[in-house]
Amino acid sequence: MKEKHNCRCDSCGCAFIPGPKTKREGEIEYSFFNCDFCGKAFIVSVTDEALRRNIRKYAVFADRQKTSTLSEMELLVAARLKQENLRRAAELRQMYIREE
């Protein structure tokens, strides 16, 4: 069972336990949580269909690595996939999130 951790709202300063939510706008999906007191939204991630597909591909490598040794080629593919996912995630965040 996962432990729940308090967050402190940047806006009102109140502590709360985040409840993760997702919202979809076309192909774009936002993961976020809201402050229980003032309602401010905190965006955790922004993904598109291609990024979600690549995240699933990377998860397969990560799961396999828990139970067996991956070849050098598989490790290289996984590392490249992870870097591409991080790059795309940062790109989407910049495109769709307006930091206050």
C-alpha positions as CSV (number, residue, x, y, z in Angstrom):
1,M,0.0,0.0,0.0
2,K,1.3,3.4,-1.0
3,E,1.9,6.0,1.7
4,K,0.0,9.3,1.3
5,H,2.1,12.4,1.6
6,N,1.0,15.9,2.4
7,C,1.6,18.7,-0.1
8,R,1.6,22.4,0.7
9,C,-0.2,24.7,-1.6
10,D,1.9,27.4,-3.2
11,S,-1.1,29.7,-3.3
12,C,-2.8,29.5,0.1
13,G,-0.2,27.6,2.1
14,C,-2.5,24.9,3.4
15,A,-1.3,21.3,3.7
16,F,-3.4,18.6,2.0
17,I,-3.1,15.1,0.6
18,P,-3.3,15.2,-3.2
19,G,-6.0,13.2,-5.0
20,P,-4.7,12.5,-8.5
21,K,-7.1,13.3,-11.4
22,T,-6.9,13.2,-15.2
23,K,-8.5,15.4,-17.8
24,R,-8.6,14.9,-21.6
25,E,-8.8,17.5,-24.2
26,G,-8.7,15.8,-27.6
27,E,-5.4,13.8,-27.8
28,I,-3.9,15.7,-24.8
29,E,-4.2,14.3,-21.3
30,Y,-3.4,16.2,-18.2
31,S,-2.6,14.5,-14.8
32,F,-3.1,16.9,-11.9
33,F,-4.5,17.5,-8.4
34,N,-6.2,20.4,-6.7
35,C,-5.6,22.0,-3.4
36,D,-8.5,20.9,-1.1
37,F,-8.8,24.4,0.4
38,C,-8.4,27.0,-2.5
39,G,-8.8,24.7,-5.5
40,K,-5.6,25.7,-7.2
41,A,-4.6,23.1,-9.8
42,F,-1.2,21.5,-9.8
43,I,-0.3,19.9,-13.2
44,V,1.8,16.8,-12.8
45,S,2.1,15.8,-16.5
46,V,0.9,16.4,-20.0
47,T,0.9,13.6,-22.5
48,D,-0.2,13.0,-26.1
49,E,-1.0,9.6,-27.6
50,A,2.5,9.1,-28.9
51,L,4.1,9.8,-25.5
52,R,1.6,7.5,-23.7
53,R,2.4,4.7,-26.2
54,N,6.2,5.2,-25.6
55,I,5.7,5.3,-21.9
56,R,4.0,1.9,-22.1
57,K,6.9,0.6,-24.3
58,Y,9.4,1.8,-21.7
59,A,7.4,0.2,-18.9
60,V,7.7,-3.2,-20.6
61,F,11.5,-2.9,-20.5
62,A,11.5,-1.8,-16.9
63,D,9.2,-4.7,-15.9
64,R,11.3,-7.2,-17.8
65,Q,14.5,-5.9,-16.1
66,K,13.0,-6.7,-12.7
67,T,12.9,-10.4,-13.5
68,S,15.7,-10.9,-16.1
69,T,18.9,-9.3,-17.5
70,L,18.3,-7.3,-20.6
71,S,20.8,-7.4,-23.4
72,E,23.0,-4.4,-24.1
73,M,20.9,-3.6,-27.2
74,E,17.7,-3.7,-25.1
75,L,19.3,-1.4,-22.5
76,L,20.3,1.0,-25.2
77,V,16.8,1.0,-26.7
78,A,15.3,1.5,-23.3
79,A,17.7,4.4,-22.5
80,R,17.0,6.1,-25.8
81,L,13.2,5.6,-25.3
82,K,13.5,7.1,-21.8
83,Q,15.4,10.2,-23.1
84,E,12.9,10.7,-25.9
85,N,10.0,10.4,-23.4
86,L,11.6,13.0,-21.2
87,R,12.2,15.3,-24.1
88,R,8.6,15.0,-25.4
89,A,7.2,15.4,-21.9
90,A,9.2,18.7,-21.4
91,E,8.1,19.9,-24.8
92,L,4.4,19.2,-24.1
93,R,4.7,20.8,-20.7
94,Q,6.1,24.0,-22.3
95,M,3.4,24.0,-25.0
96,Y,0.4,23.4,-22.8
97,I,1.2,24.6,-19.3
98,R,1.2,28.3,-18.4
99,E,3.2,28.5,-15.2
100,E,2.1,31.3,-12.9
